[in-house]
Each structure stands twice: as C-alpha cells, then as structure tokens.
Amino acid sequence: MKTKITGSILLLLGISMIISCQSSSSHTEMITILQQLKKRNYSIANPFNQEAKIAYCDSALRVTPPGVNSHLLSSKASMLLKQGQEQKSVDIYEKLMQHIDFMSVDRMMPDIGIAYMRLGERSNCMLNHTGSSCIFPIKNDGVHRIQTGSRKAIDVYQAIMQVHPDDLESRWLLNIAYMTLGEYPQNVPKKWLLPNLNTDSAYKVKPFIDIASSLGLNINGRAGGVVIDDFNNDGYLDIITSGWDLSDPMHYFQNNKDGTFSDHTEQSGLKGITGGLNIQQTDYNNDGNTDLFVLRGAWLSKEFGNQPSSLLRNNGDGTFTDVTIPSGLLFYHPTQAATWADFNNDGWLDVFVGTESLNNMYGENQSKCALYINNHDGTFTNVAAAAHCDISAFVKGVTSADYDNDGWQDIFISTMDGKKYLLKNKGKTSKSVDFEDVTEKSGIDPNRERTFTTWFYDYNNDGWQDILVSDYQFSNSLGYYSAAEALGQAIPRAGNVFLYKNNHDGTFTDVTKEAGLDKVVYSMGGNFGDIDNDGYLDMYFGTGNPDFRSLVPNKFFKNMGGKTFADITSSSRTGNLQKGHGIAFADLRNNGRQDIFAEMGGAYIGDSYTSSLYLNPGVSNNNWISLKLEGVKANRAAIGSHIKLTFSENGVKRSVYKDVNSGGSFGSSPLQQEMGIGQAKSIDEIEIKWAGSRTIQRFKNVKPNQFLHVTEGSKAFKVNVLNKLTFINKKNAVMCMPMTAKTN
C-alpha cells in the first residue's frame, strides 16, 4: 500500500532540509520555521483562519447569481465577525433580513444578536476602554456610552424570546445587554429577568483596579500565556506574554524599578518568536537565569497544530536565544501543557509535555506525551515509553508534585477525552525513571468528564498536595449554563472545578460540593495565590470557549480557612466577560500584596481583547514573607522544594505549606514564593525540604514582611531590600500604592 505524501509532510521535510543546510543559528532557524508554518496555516481548511475563508467566500460570491447567495452572504457575515469587522458583518445581516423568509430570519437571529453585541463592545470596551469595561456586573464607567449596538441587540433578543421563551442563551445575553446600558435589573422585562446577577456572596472584598492601560501593559491580543518573574536578576518582577497564533508576537515588559515598565521585546531577541498558547519559566541549564518554554499548536485540527514548541535560553544579558533544535526538544505536536520538575532527583530540571492526540476526536494526528530527561549538557532525551508515561490523549493540562510525600515528583494529567491520569513516580535511580498509573487506586477515575485547567496545591494546609481540575463539558454555549444557574435550574455538573482532597494514604476524596465549588466556571486558565495573606490559597480563573456567545465572567474564589471557598467575583471587580487565559499572581509592587495579571482574548482576531492588571487594594493588614530559593544539590530554581512556615497567630500555633512552582496551568506566577502568615508577628520556623537532594534546612525566629534569598546549605539567608513601587492609574488619577486595610 503506497503512502500518500501530503503537502504538510512535504513542508516538514523542507523544514528539515532548512535545518540541516542552513549555517545560521538555531534562533534564526526557529524564526524561519515559524514563518513557513504561518504561510502553511493560511488556508480555508484552518478553522481559525477567517482571512482565507473570507477571500474564498468573496471569489464564490463573484460567480454566484444574485438572489441565490443568501447562504454565502450569511457565512461571510459570520466570518467578518470572527475577523473583527463587526460593522461590515452587521451591514450584511441587516440587508439579508429584508430579503429572506421568516424561517431563515429566525435561524439567523442569534447570529445577528451577537453581532450587535460585539459591535457595542468594539465601540466601547475596545475603542473607549476603561478599567471597568466588560467587568461583570457592568456598572459605573463600564456602562456603554455608545449604545447603538446594545440597543439593537436587545431588540433582537426580545424578538427571539417571544418565539423561543425557553432559549436560555438568548435570555442570558439579553440581561447582559441591559447591563451594558446601566438598565439591569430595572428595565429588563420581568418574564425574562435573570435575578441577582449583580449580587455577591456574603463575604466581600475591596474592589481591585485594572491599571494595565496606564502602565502600557494592555496588550490587545488573542488567547495566550503569561509569565511574571525576574528575568534580569535585579530583584524586580518582569512580565512576558504570548499569543496563540503564529502571527501573534511575544511581549517582554521589563520592570524599570520606578513603577513603570518598558517594552524590551525587540532588544531581547524575542521579535520573530511568535505564537504560544502557553509559556512557562524554567532554569534548564542551572545557570541562575530564568529561561522560557513556549508551547504551540493546541486546539488546531489536522496538520495545522503540528507546530514546534520553543526553549528560549536566557543569556543573562537581557537577551534570549532559541535553543530548541540543539537541545533535542524539536517536535511537531500540538500542545499547551507541560510541567518542569526534577523527576529523577539528579539536580536538573526535566520536562513532561502533554500533547493533543486527536485520535479520539478527529480520527487523525495521533501523538503521545513526552518525558524529556535533562542530560546536564544542554540537551534532553525523550524516555516516555520506557518510563510508561507515553500516554496518547487530548491533553489540556499537566501538573507535577510529590503527592504522597515519598521524595519523588508525580504527574497529574487532565484531558478532553474524559479520562484523567495520576502517574506515581516509582523512584528508581537518577539514571532511570518510571511511572505507574494509579488513577483508579486513587479514587479519581470515576469522574470521566472532559477537563481542562489543573494544578496541585495544599488548599487546607495539612502538608499534603491536593488536586484541582476544572470541568469543561458542554453541549450549549456557556451563557446557557450561566442562565440556568441564575434561575436555580437543575443542570448536570457543568463547568465547575473538581477539588480532590488528599487522604494521606495515596487516595483522594472529591470535596467539590462541600467546598462550595459546584458552580458554573468553565475555566480555560487559572492560578492561585493568597490575596489577603491569611495563609490560605485563593483562586482566579480565566473562562470561556471560542463561541462568541459564551460571554461569561472570569471567576474569583477566596479560600475560607481551608474548608470552603467564597465567590468574590463581583465585589473584587475582576469578573471580566471577555475570554480569559493566562493568569499570574505576583507582588509586583514589593508591598507584600499579590496583584493579578490576566492575559485576555479568544481564538479569533475578532475575539482579541486587552490584558488586565488587577491591583490588590489591600484586602487585609496581614503579614507575609517572600522566599527566593536557590538550589545547589537541588535544581538551581528549587522547583519542587517544600516550604513549611510555622508560627503562632492570636495564641494559636499553625503551619502554612507551599511547593516551589509557578502555580496553575495556562499562566505562570513567579518562582519566588509569596506566603501569608496572618496576624503573626514572627515566624517561629521556616523549614525547606529541597527537591531532589532531600536535604532539610531550617531557620528560626524570622521577622515577617521581608524578601529573603535562601541558598541550599547556607547557614544564613540574605535579605533583599527592594523599593516599594507606586503604580499610578493615570485615567482616574488614583494612586495605587501600599495602604492599610481592615480584615473583612
């Protein structure tokens, strides 16, 4: 049987020839590869390339007789909307409505309604953006000044409801449209009102303020990742972002140490390194400089997702070099999920990559997860098959931690195939690694929903890593589920986050309902941090899916003493209705309070949106400590090391636990660990169990509210003295600086 050689395979063969023949650097080679793949992806077969589809549609319209082209025009209007040309889309829909029959109009109405909604968002939330734009519930300067789009959308959705009174998706969007005009709930027809959308839980916090635009951080982009960390080793946190399409640039914002940032993308060498639905930091070569790993190709069917990921070496001089090819990490499989850890305890970071095998969804493009072991010389070797972790699945999230406290890093995998995997590291030797699938034994396997965002963390401070994984099962737009929830209707477990409590014996218990997390979320990205320094980890989720009608808010949950979680989305003013992706918690102002950066935007150009930086207003006056760990026998970045803080608060002795990592999935917080200690005036003991080396280090009677640098084996820590920074919200003339606040 002869093998059919496709254009995609020929292209990849051509790329291989480029790699072998060119004498230029690996960095230049990667830029060439990305440019070639970008050209390949300009195709009507690419589900997210509307430009090619519009050009094809126009050519078809030129040869189609007038009067029989309504279907083509309707298709073009939909494509224009996805391309961000809302007014042209609306113009076509309005003309079509005058010439087609009632049944055709009825079918088209939902598309017309969302086109008007998007036109309103373009006129207000994009072109006249404020810190309150698209923040749910919409109020104050988030209310639309140019009201045409929302007014017409209301007319459309009311007409839909008259014919289809049970259409929950349209009912949700109708209520949102009224909200954009400042007329919710009073002007919403009572029979279609979704009550209490503007209320919050009993626990409220002070509102966060989005000042990304004032700092020049409001990137208008599509879905992508974010890493916040110190890339030039000056002690101050920088920000790097990515966008998923191969035409989307990366951005490197360097902290100027004075409350401002400068865009250093071009001088850093990142120009031309495009794409990346997710990015992570690492120190793969143990040189003390924070490197980057860019993950590409996720969600794309057929050959379009076969894109390389990139390993970017931090050269320590403000520049990055793509070393993917010489490192042995060049592969062509779609992914957005990876986790860096020292899986064989040799003091060097390895990487597990979860790829999106489409065999279960499209019947094509099979791939397997990879485990690249560090060879200590800048190269890696894939040992996944020998290590029994070469799983083939549509992987959407991976995370690693030592869940059973045996000294070896384990792996958890979240997939869209309806199956989760908990892989126990059997702990062989530094020269070999092996995993056992213990999912069924652990008690996790019975829940077979499609899942997305995931991470290990210790939510209840018992010293054992728990598992969070978000449900992503849906058959309607996400607005449908949000409306059903608002009406108190019984719906299947839809879009909540599953929380599995570690039972300390290798098993887990699903505590989602008792923790108060059985709510509609639909997380595409998320992370955790401690916004009030009480020592319990809170969670912020970026939400949505590619459907333009899935206009649902990002969600923010506060950890209530390790027992339950309170939804503080409304009072915190962080419930952005646009698509949410990369999330990072970080103390950007060196005041002990974690702010939240959210990389926003969807899959289509028309679903681009500006990123947000939500400043923590001072939710409490609790104390904190910031720890930057440097491994010697352990990996230099100390990833996987365990931190335990012991202290007395109001006469009660307690402990707070944290592993060194960048937090959740689809967004990376700093590797310096920012930990709260409540009202404690002193830390009785800091205990560090170093990853890989298993050595234990302790420091007694440490003063809080400091930035400490701890080197493995050193008897004393170093105190880093950093300036407290003041960010200014120029638009509202609000000084965003350290302040004192009472605990709610």
C-alpha positions as a printed Julia matrix, in Angstrom:
744×3 Matrix{Float64}:
   0.0    0.0    0.0
   1.51   3.3   -1.06
   1.71   6.1    1.5
   0.12   9.34   0.44
   2.52  12.23   0.97
   0.56  15.35   1.93
   1.59  18.95   1.41
   2.09  19.23   5.16
   4.6   16.34   5.22
   6.47  17.81   2.27
   6.61  21.12   4.1
   8.03  19.47   7.21
  10.61  17.67   5.05
  11.53  21.02   3.56
  11.88  22.48   7.02
  14.19  19.62   7.99
  16.36  20.43   4.95
  16.47  24.05   6.04
  17.65  22.93   9.47
  20.39  20.69   8.08
  21.6   23.05   5.35
  21.48  26.47   6.93
  24.57  27.69   8.7
  22.67  30.3   10.68
  21.95  29.97  14.37
  19.25  27.81  15.88
  17.44  31.02  16.79
  17.24  32.12  13.16
  16.26  28.61  12.14
  13.28  28.66  14.51
  12.13  32.03  13.19
  12.31  30.59   9.66
  10.3   27.53  10.69
   7.61  29.67  12.31
   7.36  31.88   9.23
   6.98  28.85   6.98
   4.31  27.32   9.19
   2.45  30.62   9.31
   2.23  30.55   5.5
   1.04  26.94   5.63
  -1.69  27.82   8.1
  -3.19  30.42   5.75
  -5.82  28.01   4.49
  -9.59  27.73   4.29
  -9.17  24.34   5.99
  -7.75  26.07   9.07
 -10.81  26.54  11.32
  -9.43  29.74  12.87
  -8.14  31.48   9.73
 -11.04  33.69   8.72
  -9.0   35.85   6.34
  -8.52  32.94   3.94
 -12.17  31.94   4.29
 -13.4   35.47   3.52
 -11.22  35.64   0.4
 -12.62  32.29  -0.76
 -16.19  33.39   0.0
 -15.7   36.6   -2.0
 -14.49  34.61  -5.01
 -17.58  32.39  -4.77
 -19.9   35.39  -4.5
 -18.47  36.87  -7.7
 -19.71  33.87  -9.71
 -22.99  33.28  -7.84
 -26.15  34.8   -9.37
 -27.86  37.47  -7.25
 -30.79  36.18  -5.28
 -29.34  32.76  -4.55
 -26.37  33.84  -2.49
 -28.03  34.43   0.88
 -26.27  31.43   2.41
 -22.88  32.66   1.21
 -23.59  36.17   2.49
 -24.66  34.82   5.86
 -21.46  32.79   6.03
 -19.41  35.85   5.12
 -21.12  37.92   7.82
 -20.19  35.28  10.4
 -16.59  35.23   9.15
 -16.34  39.03   9.25
 -17.49  38.98  12.85
 -14.77  36.49  13.74
 -12.29  38.65  11.85
 -13.21  41.69  13.98
 -15.12  43.58  11.28
 -18.35  43.93  13.22
 -19.86  46.82  11.26
 -19.44  45.03   7.92
 -20.95  41.92   9.47
 -23.96  43.86  10.77
 -24.45  45.58   7.4
 -24.74  42.23   5.62
 -27.13  40.81   8.23
 -29.39  43.88   8.01
 -29.63  43.6    4.22
 -30.32  39.88   4.39
 -33.19  40.36   6.85
 -35.01  42.46   4.28
 -34.99  39.77   1.58
 -35.26  36.34   3.21
 -38.22  34.4    4.6
 -39.29  34.19   8.25
 -37.74  30.77   8.88
 -34.37  31.93   7.59
 -34.55  35.1    9.69
 -35.45  33.03  12.75
 -32.38  30.84  12.26
 -30.18  33.86  11.71
 -31.37  35.92  14.7
 -28.88  34.57  17.29
 -26.02  35.44  14.92
 -27.41  38.91  14.35
 -27.83  39.46  18.09
 -24.23  38.59  18.93
 -23.01  40.74  16.01
 -24.76  43.74  17.55
 -23.36  42.85  20.98
 -19.84  42.7   19.55
 -20.34  45.99  17.73
 -21.21  47.57  21.06
 -18.14  46.05  22.69
 -15.87  47.3   19.89
 -17.24  50.85  20.22
 -16.98  50.94  23.98
 -14.87  48.24  25.62
 -12.12  48.36  22.96
 -12.07  51.84  21.41
 -13.11  53.62  24.64
 -11.64  51.18  27.13
 -11.75  51.85  30.88
 -10.75  49.77  33.87
 -14.42  48.79  34.28
 -15.03  47.76  30.67
 -16.72  44.35  30.42
 -16.35  43.79  34.18
 -19.31  41.77  35.45
 -21.63  43.05  36.81
 -21.22  46.03  34.47
 -21.58  49.41  36.15
 -20.01  52.85  36.58
 -17.67  53.73  33.67
 -18.17  50.24  32.27
 -21.65  51.28  31.05
 -21.61  51.87  27.3
 -21.52  55.47  26.13
 -22.22  54.5   22.51
 -25.4   52.49  22.96
 -26.43  51.58  19.41
 -25.03  48.05  19.45
 -26.64  47.02  22.74
 -29.97  48.71  21.92
 -30.28  46.76  18.68
 -29.12  43.57  20.39
 -31.94  43.98  22.93
 -34.48  44.28  20.1
 -33.15  41.08  18.54
 -33.07  39.07  21.77
 -36.57  40.2   22.76
 -37.81  39.03  19.36
 -36.07  35.68  19.89
 -37.62  35.3   23.35
 -41.09  35.96  22.01
 -40.75  32.95  19.7
 -38.44  30.82  21.88
 -39.19  31.67  25.54
 -37.04  28.76  26.76
 -33.88  29.97  24.97
 -31.61  30.42  27.99
 -28.62  31.52  25.94
 -30.53  34.45  24.45
 -32.02  35.25  27.86
 -28.53  35.5   29.36
 -27.3   37.79  26.58
 -30.46  39.92  26.84
 -29.75  40.54  30.52
 -26.08  41.33  29.77
 -27.15  43.79  27.04
 -29.37  45.65  29.52
 -26.47  45.65  31.98
 -24.19  47.34  29.42
 -26.71  50.21  29.3
 -26.96  50.54  33.09
 -30.55  49.29  32.95
 -30.23  45.98  34.8
 -32.37  44.88  36.57
 -34.95  47.66  36.49
 -35.67  47.72  32.75
 -35.39  44.03  31.98
 -38.87  42.61  31.21
 -39.84  40.71  34.34
 -40.63  37.48  32.5
 -37.06  37.37  31.12
 -35.17  38.77  34.08
 -32.3   36.68  35.49
 -32.35  37.78  39.13
 -29.41  38.68  41.37
 -26.71  38.82  38.7
 -25.33  41.9   40.46
 -25.09  40.35  43.92
 -22.09  38.78  45.59
 -21.52  36.2   48.29
 -21.85  37.13  51.93
 -18.08  37.65  52.08
 -16.95  40.77  50.24
 -13.57  42.33  49.48
 -12.48  45.76  48.37
 -12.55  46.21  44.59
  -9.39  45.58  42.6
  -8.42  48.2   40.0
  -7.32  47.37  36.44
  -4.49  49.74  35.5
  -2.87  47.79  32.66
  -3.51  50.63  30.21
  -1.79  53.2   32.43
   1.34  51.05  32.53
   1.33  50.2   28.83
   0.56  46.55  29.6
  -2.85  46.44  27.91
  -1.86  44.2   25.02
  -4.66  43.77  22.51
  -4.24  40.12  21.66
  -5.72  36.7   21.3
  -5.53  33.8   23.71
  -2.07  33.38  25.18
   0.12  32.84  28.17
   1.91  35.0   30.72
   4.98  34.57  32.9
   5.81  37.0   35.7
   9.33  36.58  37.06
  12.69  38.3   37.46
  14.36  37.76  34.1
  17.35  40.09  34.6
  18.13  39.16  38.24
  17.66  42.67  39.63
  15.08  41.56  42.21
  12.14  43.21  40.43
   9.45  41.27  38.58
   9.12  41.5   34.79
   6.24  40.34  32.55
   6.36  38.24  29.37
   3.27  37.36  27.34
   2.46  35.32  24.24
  -0.43  34.89  21.78
  -1.54  31.61  20.28
  -1.42  32.29  16.52
   1.86  32.22  14.6
   1.23  35.86  13.67
   0.94  36.88  17.33
   4.14  38.34  18.83
   5.55  37.81  22.29
   5.97  40.84  24.57
   8.69  41.38  27.18
   7.96  44.17  29.67
  10.96  44.92  31.86
  10.39  46.41  35.29
  12.08  49.83  35.49
  12.11  49.71  39.32
  10.26  53.04  39.48
   6.62  52.0   38.98
   6.85  51.76  35.2
   7.64  49.1   32.58
   9.48  49.28  29.26
   8.83  47.08  26.24
  12.12  45.25  25.62
  10.73  42.73  23.14
  12.91  43.69  20.2
  16.21  44.15  22.02
  15.64  40.89  23.93
  15.66  38.84  20.72
  12.03  37.74  21.09
  10.91  39.51  17.93
  10.04  36.84  15.4
   9.47  34.19  18.07
   5.73  34.15  17.51
   2.84  32.04  18.73
   2.42  30.3   22.04
  -0.88  29.46  23.68
   1.07  28.95  26.9
   4.51  29.91  28.21
   6.4   28.75  31.29
   9.64  29.62  33.03
  12.43  27.22  33.92
  16.19  27.11  34.53
  17.03  24.11  32.4
  20.82  24.63  32.48
  21.22  25.58  36.17
  22.92  28.89  35.39
  20.68  31.04  37.59
  18.99  32.78  34.65
  15.27  32.23  34.12
  14.61  30.6   30.75
  11.32  30.28  28.81
   9.39  27.4   27.29
   6.81  28.33  24.63
   4.03  25.82  23.83
   2.29  25.9   20.46
  -0.34  24.28  18.25
  -3.12  23.48  20.72
  -6.76  23.21  19.58
  -5.85  23.03  15.89
  -7.14  20.07  13.9
  -5.44  18.24  11.05
  -1.93  19.34  10.19
  -2.24  22.91  11.46
  -1.44  22.02  15.05
   1.86  20.35  14.16
   3.98  23.22  15.42
   7.22  23.16  17.4
   7.48  24.38  20.94
  10.44  26.61  21.81
  13.07  26.5   24.53
  14.44  30.03  24.93
  17.73  30.3   26.81
  18.17  33.41  28.96
  21.66  34.63  28.13
  21.94  36.74  31.26
  22.46  39.94  29.29
  18.84  40.87  28.58
  18.55  38.61  25.54
  17.08  35.19  24.77
  18.22  32.59  22.24
  16.02  29.83  20.84
  17.92  26.58  21.54
  15.1   24.17  20.72
  16.93  22.4   17.91
  20.33  21.78  19.59
  18.61  20.87  22.88
  16.76  17.94  21.28
  13.33  19.42  22.07
  12.25  19.95  18.47
   8.95  18.12  17.9
   5.83  18.77  15.82
   2.83  18.0   18.01
   0.09  20.36  19.25
   0.39  21.24  22.93
  -0.23  23.9   25.53
   0.56  21.73  28.55
   3.92  20.93  30.14
   5.44  20.71  33.6
   9.09  21.19  34.62
  10.37  19.12  37.55
  13.34  17.01  38.59
  11.71  13.64  38.0
  14.86  11.55  38.6
  16.29  13.57  41.53
  19.6   14.34  39.84
  19.5   18.09  40.47
  18.49  19.05  36.91
  15.04  20.0   35.63
  13.28  17.67  33.22
  10.08  18.42  31.31
   6.92  16.38  30.72
   4.93  17.54  27.69
   1.26  16.65  27.27
   0.34  16.6   23.59
  -3.07  16.79  21.97
  -3.59  13.49  20.23
  -6.64  13.84  18.02
  -7.21  10.12  17.57
 -10.23  10.16  19.87
 -11.76  13.35  18.47
 -10.96  13.57  14.77
  -9.51  10.15  13.96
  -6.18  11.61  12.91
  -2.91  13.15  14.05
  -2.05  10.75  16.85
   0.72  11.75  19.21
   1.98  10.72  22.61
   3.06  12.58  25.71
   6.8   13.02  26.06
   9.15  12.97  29.05
  12.42  14.73  28.27
  15.17  13.93  30.78
  17.92  16.52  31.21
  21.35  15.3   30.05
  23.21  18.03  32.02
  24.81  19.38  28.85
  22.0   21.5   27.42
  20.3   18.54  25.73
  17.35  16.29  26.55
  16.34  12.7   25.81
  12.72  11.52  25.49
  12.26   8.45  27.75
   8.45   8.48  27.94
   7.99   4.98  26.53
  10.5    3.4   28.91
   9.04   5.4   31.8
   5.48   4.24  30.98
   4.1    7.76  30.63
   3.75   7.98  26.82
   0.01   8.48  27.03
  -1.98   9.27  23.89
  -4.84  11.62  24.74
  -6.2   15.1   24.03
  -4.22  16.59  26.92
  -5.26  20.06  28.13
  -3.37  20.3   31.41
  -0.48  18.66  33.26
   0.95  19.35  36.69
   3.55  17.77  38.94
   4.12  17.43  42.7
   5.1   14.87  45.3
   1.53  14.0   46.28
   2.49  11.03  48.5
   5.48  12.72  50.2
   7.93   9.97  49.2
  10.51  12.38  47.75
   9.69  11.82  44.05
   7.74  14.14  41.74
   4.48  12.66  40.41
   2.31  13.76  37.46
  -1.4   14.51  37.01
  -2.91  14.8   33.52
  -6.19  16.48  32.51
  -7.75  15.61  29.13
 -10.68  16.38  26.87
 -11.12  12.65  26.26
 -12.99  12.21  29.55
 -10.15  10.49  31.39
  -7.7   11.77  33.98
  -4.34  10.23  34.84
  -2.46  10.2   38.13
   1.03   8.84  37.5
   3.03   7.82  40.56
   6.8    8.18  40.27
   8.22   4.81  41.33
  11.52   6.41  42.28
  14.17   4.31  40.64
  17.57   5.97  40.16
  18.99   9.18  38.77
  19.7    7.32  35.52
  16.19   5.96  35.04
  12.65   6.97  35.87
   9.41   5.0   35.84
   5.75   5.8   36.48
   2.74   3.75  37.49
  -0.83   4.71  36.59
  -2.58   4.79  39.96
  -5.63   6.77  38.84
  -8.13   4.04  39.67
  -6.5    3.25  43.01
  -6.55   6.93  43.95
 -10.33   7.26  43.64
 -10.15   9.9   40.91
 -11.04   7.83  37.84
 -14.86   7.51  38.31
 -15.36  11.15  37.23
 -14.97  10.9   33.47
 -15.9   14.44  32.43
 -13.8   16.37  29.93
 -11.42  18.55  31.91
  -9.03  21.46  31.37
  -7.21  23.65  33.93
  -5.43  21.72  36.68
  -2.86  22.01  39.44
  -1.53  20.5   42.65
  -1.67  22.67  45.78
  -2.24  22.34  49.51
  -5.55  24.18  49.9
  -6.13  23.14  53.54
  -2.56  23.39  54.92
  -2.24  19.8   56.09
   1.13  19.26  54.41
  -0.22  17.09  51.57
  -0.77  18.2   47.98
  -4.4   18.23  46.82
  -5.62  18.25  43.2
  -7.81  20.8   41.43
  -9.08  20.13  37.91
 -11.75  22.08  36.04
 -14.71  20.54  34.24
 -15.07  21.55  30.59
 -18.09  19.54  29.48
 -20.71  21.44  27.48
 -23.26  20.99  24.71
 -24.54  24.59  24.62
 -22.91  28.0   24.74
 -21.66  28.86  28.21
 -24.33  31.57  28.56
 -26.94  28.79  28.65
 -25.39  27.28  31.79
 -24.93  30.67  33.46
 -28.61  31.47  32.91
 -29.69  28.08  34.22
 -27.59  28.59  37.33
 -29.06  32.07  37.9
 -32.57  30.59  37.7
 -31.7   27.78  40.1
 -32.45  25.15  37.48
 -31.09  21.66  37.93
 -28.29  21.12  35.42
 -25.62  18.44  35.2
 -22.24  19.2   36.73
 -21.29  21.83  34.22
 -18.1   23.84  34.23
 -17.35  23.63  37.95
 -13.92  22.87  39.35
 -13.37  19.48  40.95
 -11.41  19.6   44.2
  -9.82  16.35  45.37
  -8.59  16.32  48.97
  -5.5   14.25  49.68
  -6.29  11.49  52.22
  -2.6   10.94  53.11
  -2.77   7.3   52.02
  -2.48   7.57  48.24
  -6.19   8.23  47.74
  -8.26  11.37  47.22
 -11.81  12.41  48.11
 -13.95  14.63  45.88
 -14.91  17.57  48.15
 -16.18  19.87  45.38
 -19.68  20.33  46.76
 -18.79  20.78  50.41
 -16.09  23.27  49.39
 -18.72  25.37  47.57
 -17.13  24.94  44.14
 -20.07  23.28  42.37
 -20.71  26.46  40.34
 -20.54  27.33  36.65
 -16.97  28.41  35.87
 -15.67  26.86  32.61
 -12.02  27.6   33.2
  -9.58  27.79  30.28
  -6.79  29.0   32.53
  -6.22  29.82  36.15
  -3.83  30.21  39.02
  -3.74  30.52  42.77
  -2.31  32.92  45.33
  -3.01  34.47  48.7
  -4.64  37.86  48.18
  -5.11  38.63  51.89
  -2.03  36.86  53.34
  -4.09  34.66  55.63
  -2.01  31.64  54.58
  -4.8   30.0   52.57
  -4.6   29.88  48.78
  -7.28  31.68  46.75
  -8.05  31.01  43.06
  -8.72  33.12  39.96
  -9.96  31.54  36.73
  -9.95  32.76  33.13
 -13.11  31.45  31.47
 -14.81  30.91  28.13
 -14.58  28.95  24.88
 -14.24  30.01  21.22
 -18.01  30.62  20.82
 -18.63  34.41  20.73
 -21.9   33.88  22.62
 -20.04  32.38  25.58
 -19.89  35.75  27.3
 -19.35  34.68  30.92
 -17.26  36.28  33.68
 -13.87  35.19  34.93
 -14.3   33.8   38.45
 -12.52  34.61  41.72
 -12.8   32.35  44.8
 -11.47  33.17  48.24
 -10.28  30.3   50.44
 -12.17  30.4   53.75
  -9.77  28.78  56.18
  -9.09  25.67  54.1
 -12.68  24.47  54.34
 -14.82  26.28  51.79
 -14.46  28.87  49.04
 -16.44  32.12  48.7
 -17.21  33.59  45.27
 -15.84  37.16  45.42
 -16.05  37.83  41.68
 -18.5   40.74  41.91
 -17.1   42.65  44.86
 -13.49  42.25  43.67
 -14.44  43.71  40.26
 -12.39  41.11  38.41
 -15.18  39.27  36.55
 -14.12  40.15  33.02
 -16.71  38.94  30.49
 -14.15  38.51  27.71
 -12.21  35.28  27.18
  -9.65  34.65  29.93
  -6.46  32.66  29.53
  -3.02  33.08  31.15
  -3.27  34.09  34.84
  -0.47  35.04  37.24
  -0.47  36.17  40.89
   2.54  38.35  41.8
   3.69  41.01  44.26
   4.65  43.44  41.53
   4.87  46.47  43.85
   7.01  44.85  46.57
   4.43  45.67  49.21
   3.56  42.1   50.18
   0.27  42.12  48.28
  -0.3   39.95  45.26
  -1.78  41.59  42.19
  -3.3   39.56  39.33
  -2.33  39.72  35.66
  -4.84  38.26  33.19
  -3.97  37.62  29.55
  -7.3   38.06  27.77
  -8.6   37.23  24.29
 -10.14  34.38  22.34
  -9.13  32.23  19.38
 -10.27  34.58  16.59
  -8.91  38.01  15.69
 -12.37  39.41  16.35
 -12.19  38.0   19.86
  -8.99  39.85  20.75
  -9.06  41.82  23.97
  -6.77  43.87  26.17
  -4.9   42.27  29.05
  -5.64  43.32  32.61
  -3.51  44.03  35.67
  -5.76  43.98  38.72
  -4.14  45.8   41.63
  -4.78  44.42  45.09
  -6.35  47.27  47.1
  -5.17  45.89  50.44
  -7.65  43.21  51.39
  -6.13  42.87  54.88
  -3.27  44.04  57.11
  -1.86  40.54  57.5
   1.86  39.81  57.44
   3.87  37.88  54.85
   7.23  36.57  53.74
   8.74  36.24  50.25
  11.26  33.44  49.64
  13.57  33.06  46.66
  15.23  29.65  46.86
  18.49  28.72  45.13
  19.36  25.04  44.88
  22.9   23.67  44.99
  22.42  19.91  45.04
  18.78  20.53  44.14
  17.94  22.11  40.81
  19.04  25.76  40.8
  15.46  27.11  40.6
  14.45  24.82  43.52
  11.28  23.77  41.67
   9.5   21.05  43.65
  11.01  22.03  47.01
   8.63  22.07  50.01
   8.29  25.11  52.28
   6.71  24.96  55.72
   6.15  28.08  57.82
   5.31  27.58  61.5
   4.06  30.48  63.62
   1.59  31.5   66.32
  -1.38  33.64  65.38
  -3.52  35.05  68.17
  -2.13  32.43  70.53
  -2.79  29.51  68.18
   0.12  27.65  66.6
  -0.34  26.81  62.93
   1.6   26.0   59.77
   1.39  27.09  56.14
   2.76  24.94  53.3
   3.81  25.77  49.75
   5.73  23.99  46.99
   8.08  25.96  44.77
   6.37  26.2   41.38
   4.75  28.76  39.12
   1.22  27.92  40.23
  -1.58  26.84  37.95
  -1.91  25.99  34.29
  -2.15  28.5   31.45
  -0.22  31.18  33.32
   2.9   31.3   35.5
   3.42  33.15  38.76
   6.96  33.96  39.99
   9.14  31.16  41.35
   9.78  33.33  44.4
   7.19  32.11  46.88
   4.96  34.82  48.35
   3.35  33.45  51.51
   0.98  34.95  54.06
   1.13  34.34  57.82
  -1.98  36.16  59.04
  -1.54  38.3   62.14
   1.6   36.5   63.32
   4.35  38.91  64.44
   7.16  36.41  63.91
   7.79  33.17  62.06
   8.88  30.53  64.57
  10.45  28.36  61.88
  10.97  28.2   58.14
  11.56  24.63  57.02
  12.7   23.82  53.48
  12.86  20.3   52.05
  14.97  20.68  48.93
  13.73  18.85  45.82
  15.91  16.02  44.6
  18.61  16.3   47.25
  16.05  15.7   50.05
  18.1   17.81  52.45
  16.21  19.76  55.12
  17.09  23.3   56.12
  15.57  25.34  58.97
  15.66  28.96  60.1
  14.31  30.06  63.48
  12.59  33.25  64.64
  12.38  35.09  61.33
  10.89  38.58  61.08
   7.98  38.83  58.61
   7.45  41.27  55.73
  10.84  40.64  54.14
  12.26  39.39  50.85
  14.66  36.54  51.61
  17.12  34.74  49.34
  17.91  31.27  50.64
  20.77  29.18  49.22
  20.72  25.46  49.86
  23.2   24.54  52.58
  23.91  28.11  53.66
  23.55  28.78  57.39
  22.14  32.25  56.86
  19.72  33.78  54.42
  20.19  37.02  52.53
  17.69  39.87  52.92
  16.88  41.58  49.61
  16.0   45.24  50.12
  13.58  46.28  47.37
  11.88  49.61  46.81
   8.13  49.66  47.27
   6.72  50.75  43.95
   3.82  53.08  43.27
   1.7   52.47  40.19
  -0.48  55.36  39.07
  -3.83  54.9   37.39
  -3.49  57.98  35.18
  -7.01  57.78  33.8
  -8.66  58.1   37.21
  -5.73  59.82  38.96
  -5.74  57.08  41.58
  -2.51  56.4   43.42
  -2.05  52.63  43.6
   0.34  52.36  46.49
   0.67  50.44  49.78
  -2.24  51.09  52.13
  -3.65  49.68  55.31
  -6.98  47.93  55.37
  -9.02  46.13  57.97
  -9.73  42.44  57.6
 -13.27  41.84  56.39
